[in-house]
Amino acid sequence: LVAGALMGAGDVIAQQLVEQRGLRGHHYPRTLKMMGIGFCFVGPVVGSWYRILDWLIPGNTKVVAVKKVILDQGGFAPCFLGCFLAVTGATNGLSVQDNWSKIQQDYMDALITNYCIWPPVQIANFYFVPLQHRLAVVQCVAIVWNCYLSWKANRM
């Protein structure tokens, strides 16, 4: 639920502050779609990933945190980002061919932006935050990331 609410909040921020649509120009179905993606895809996938990662590399030392960030940012993040863009394109009604073109257009830029934001956040998250609170911490930080993703994914 938190992931869905925060994905929706990120979309509202993207539409109102970045795109400056105003309340009359706000695209409410888009916000609902982003909430659905957060609730049905982002929350379950990321939450499960953190449990798997904690099982693969137990503990919370500095070395453990670095190992988790390497797996998270080197393996999970690139795959997750591609899937997120694909899911968003599909929910926006893009054909398979148009969706693939959009992913090719947006993926590298989004991945580079990901690497500017997430490694320091994840080091702190894996080192200081207990497993049961990691998704919430990430989603709170992710409100800015969600705003970026919503803008990037819904730019046609």
C-alpha positions as a Markdown table, in Angstrom:
| # | Residue | x | y | z |
|---|---|---|---|---|
| 1 | Leu | 0.0 | 0.0 | 0.0 |
| 2 | Val | 2.8 | 2.4 | 0.9 |
| 3 | Ala | 4.6 | 1.8 | -2.5 |
| 4 | Gly | 1.3 | 2.5 | -4.3 |
| 5 | Ala | 0.6 | 5.7 | -2.4 |
| 6 | Leu | 4.1 | 6.9 | -2.9 |
| 7 | Met | 4.2 | 6.1 | -6.6 |
| 8 | Gly | 0.9 | 8.0 | -6.9 |
| 9 | Ala | 2.4 | 10.9 | -4.9 |
| 10 | Gly | 5.5 | 10.9 | -7.2 |
| 11 | Asp | 3.2 | 11.1 | -10.2 |
| 12 | Val | 1.2 | 14.0 | -8.7 |
| 13 | Ile | 4.5 | 15.8 | -8.1 |
| 14 | Ala | 5.7 | 15.1 | -11.6 |
| 15 | Gln | 2.5 | 16.4 | -13.2 |
| 16 | Gln | 2.1 | 19.4 | -10.9 |
| 17 | Leu | 5.7 | 20.6 | -10.3 |
| 18 | Val | 7.7 | 19.2 | -13.3 |
| 19 | Glu | 5.1 | 19.3 | -16.1 |
| 20 | Gln | 3.1 | 22.2 | -14.5 |
| 21 | Arg | -0.2 | 20.8 | -15.7 |
| 22 | Gly | -2.3 | 22.5 | -13.0 |
| 23 | Leu | -5.3 | 20.8 | -11.4 |
| 24 | Arg | -7.5 | 21.2 | -14.5 |
| 25 | Gly | -4.8 | 19.6 | -16.7 |
| 26 | His | -4.0 | 16.8 | -14.2 |
| 27 | His | -4.3 | 13.4 | -15.8 |
| 28 | Tyr | -5.9 | 11.4 | -13.0 |
| 29 | Pro | -6.0 | 8.0 | -14.8 |
| 30 | Arg | -2.2 | 8.3 | -15.1 |
| 31 | Thr | -1.9 | 8.8 | -11.3 |
| 32 | Leu | -4.2 | 5.8 | -10.7 |
| 33 | Lys | -2.0 | 3.7 | -13.1 |
| 34 | Met | 1.1 | 4.7 | -11.3 |
| 35 | Met | -0.5 | 3.8 | -7.9 |
| 36 | Gly | -1.5 | 0.4 | -9.3 |
| 37 | Ile | 2.1 | -0.2 | -10.6 |
| 38 | Gly | 3.4 | 0.7 | -7.2 |
| 39 | Phe | 0.9 | -1.5 | -5.4 |
| 40 | Cys | 1.0 | -4.5 | -7.7 |
| 41 | Phe | 4.6 | -4.4 | -9.0 |
| 42 | Val | 7.0 | -2.2 | -7.2 |
| 43 | Gly | 6.1 | -3.0 | -3.6 |
| 44 | Pro | 5.9 | -6.8 | -4.0 |
| 45 | Val | 9.0 | -7.1 | -6.2 |
| 46 | Val | 11.2 | -4.7 | -4.2 |
| 47 | Gly | 10.0 | -6.1 | -0.9 |
| 48 | Ser | 10.7 | -9.7 | -2.0 |
| 49 | Trp | 14.1 | -8.6 | -3.3 |
| 50 | Tyr | 15.1 | -7.2 | 0.1 |
| 51 | Arg | 14.2 | -10.5 | 1.8 |
| 52 | Ile | 16.1 | -12.5 | -0.8 |
| 53 | Leu | 19.1 | -10.2 | -0.5 |
| 54 | Asp | 19.1 | -10.5 | 3.3 |
| 55 | Trp | 18.9 | -14.2 | 2.9 |
| 56 | Leu | 21.8 | -14.3 | 0.4 |
| 57 | Ile | 24.0 | -11.9 | 2.4 |
| 58 | Pro | 23.0 | -11.8 | 6.1 |
| 59 | Gly | 24.2 | -9.2 | 8.5 |
| 60 | Asn | 24.6 | -5.5 | 8.6 |
| 61 | Thr | 28.3 | -4.7 | 8.7 |
| 62 | Lys | 29.9 | -2.2 | 6.4 |
| 63 | Val | 31.3 | -5.0 | 4.2 |
| 64 | Val | 27.9 | -6.7 | 4.1 |
| 65 | Ala | 26.2 | -3.4 | 3.1 |
| 66 | Val | 28.7 | -2.9 | 0.3 |
| 67 | Lys | 28.1 | -6.4 | -1.0 |
| 68 | Lys | 24.4 | -5.9 | -0.9 |
| 69 | Val | 24.7 | -2.6 | -2.8 |
| 70 | Ile | 26.9 | -4.3 | -5.5 |
| 71 | Leu | 24.2 | -7.0 | -6.0 |
| 72 | Asp | 21.3 | -4.5 | -5.7 |
| 73 | Gln | 22.8 | -1.9 | -8.1 |
| 74 | Gly | 24.7 | -4.3 | -10.4 |
| 75 | Gly | 22.0 | -7.0 | -10.8 |
| 76 | Phe | 18.6 | -6.0 | -9.5 |
| 77 | Ala | 18.4 | -2.3 | -10.4 |
| 78 | Pro | 19.1 | -2.7 | -14.2 |
| 79 | Cys | 16.6 | -5.6 | -14.5 |
| 80 | Phe | 14.0 | -3.9 | -12.4 |
| 81 | Leu | 14.2 | -0.6 | -14.2 |
| 82 | Gly | 13.7 | -2.3 | -17.6 |
| 83 | Cys | 10.7 | -4.2 | -16.2 |
| 84 | Phe | 9.3 | -1.1 | -14.7 |
| 85 | Leu | 9.6 | 0.8 | -18.0 |
| 86 | Ala | 8.0 | -2.2 | -19.8 |
| 87 | Val | 5.1 | -2.4 | -17.4 |
| 88 | Thr | 4.5 | 1.3 | -17.6 |
| 89 | Gly | 4.5 | 1.2 | -21.4 |
| 90 | Ala | 2.1 | -1.7 | -21.4 |
| 91 | Thr | -0.3 | 0.1 | -19.0 |
| 92 | Asn | -0.1 | 3.2 | -21.2 |
| 93 | Gly | -1.4 | 1.0 | -24.1 |
| 94 | Leu | 1.8 | 1.0 | -26.2 |
| 95 | Ser | 2.2 | -1.7 | -28.7 |
| 96 | Val | 5.1 | -4.2 | -28.1 |
| 97 | Gln | 7.1 | -2.5 | -30.8 |
| 98 | Asp | 6.4 | 1.1 | -29.5 |
| 99 | Asn | 7.1 | -0.1 | -25.9 |
| 100 | Trp | 10.5 | -1.6 | -27.0 |
| 101 | Ser | 11.4 | 1.7 | -28.8 |
| 102 | Lys | 10.4 | 3.7 | -25.7 |
| 103 | Ile | 12.5 | 1.5 | -23.4 |
| 104 | Gln | 15.5 | 1.8 | -25.7 |
| 105 | Gln | 15.0 | 5.6 | -25.7 |
| 106 | Asp | 14.7 | 6.0 | -21.9 |
| 107 | Tyr | 16.6 | 3.1 | -20.3 |
| 108 | Met | 20.2 | 4.3 | -20.3 |
| 109 | Asp | 19.3 | 7.8 | -19.1 |
| 110 | Ala | 17.2 | 6.3 | -16.3 |
| 111 | Leu | 19.9 | 3.9 | -15.3 |
| 112 | Ile | 22.5 | 6.6 | -15.1 |
| 113 | Thr | 20.2 | 8.7 | -13.0 |
| 114 | Asn | 19.6 | 5.7 | -10.8 |
| 115 | Tyr | 23.3 | 5.3 | -10.2 |
| 116 | Cys | 23.5 | 9.0 | -9.2 |
| 117 | Ile | 20.8 | 8.6 | -6.5 |
| 118 | Trp | 20.6 | 5.0 | -5.2 |
| 119 | Pro | 24.1 | 3.7 | -4.2 |
| 120 | Pro | 24.6 | 6.1 | -1.2 |
| 121 | Val | 20.9 | 5.6 | -0.1 |
| 122 | Gln | 21.3 | 1.9 | -0.3 |
| 123 | Ile | 24.6 | 1.8 | 1.6 |
| 124 | Ala | 22.8 | 3.6 | 4.5 |
| 125 | Asn | 19.7 | 1.5 | 4.1 |
| 126 | Phe | 21.5 | -1.8 | 4.3 |
| 127 | Tyr | 23.9 | -0.8 | 7.1 |
| 128 | Phe | 21.5 | 1.1 | 9.4 |
| 129 | Val | 17.9 | 0.0 | 8.7 |
| 130 | Pro | 16.4 | -3.3 | 9.8 |
| 131 | Leu | 15.0 | -5.5 | 7.0 |
| 132 | Gln | 11.3 | -4.9 | 7.9 |
| 133 | His | 11.8 | -1.1 | 7.4 |
| 134 | Arg | 14.0 | -1.0 | 4.3 |
| 135 | Leu | 11.2 | -0.9 | 1.7 |
| 136 | Ala | 9.5 | 2.0 | 3.6 |
| 137 | Val | 12.8 | 3.9 | 3.8 |
| 138 | Val | 13.5 | 3.4 | 0.1 |
| 139 | Gln | 9.9 | 4.4 | -0.8 |
| 140 | Cys | 10.2 | 7.6 | 1.2 |
| 141 | Val | 13.5 | 8.5 | -0.5 |
| 142 | Ala | 11.9 | 7.3 | -3.7 |
| 143 | Ile | 9.3 | 10.0 | -3.8 |
| 144 | Val | 11.7 | 12.1 | -5.8 |
| 145 | Trp | 12.8 | 9.0 | -7.8 |
| 146 | Asn | 9.1 | 8.1 | -8.5 |
| 147 | Cys | 8.5 | 11.6 | -9.7 |
| 148 | Tyr | 11.4 | 11.2 | -12.1 |
| 149 | Leu | 10.2 | 7.8 | -13.2 |
| 150 | Ser | 6.7 | 8.9 | -13.7 |
| 151 | Trp | 7.9 | 11.8 | -15.8 |
| 152 | Lys | 10.3 | 9.7 | -17.8 |
| 153 | Ala | 7.9 | 6.7 | -18.3 |
| 154 | Asn | 4.9 | 8.9 | -19.3 |
| 155 | Arg | 6.7 | 11.2 | -21.7 |
| 156 | Met | 5.5 | 10.4 | -25.1 |
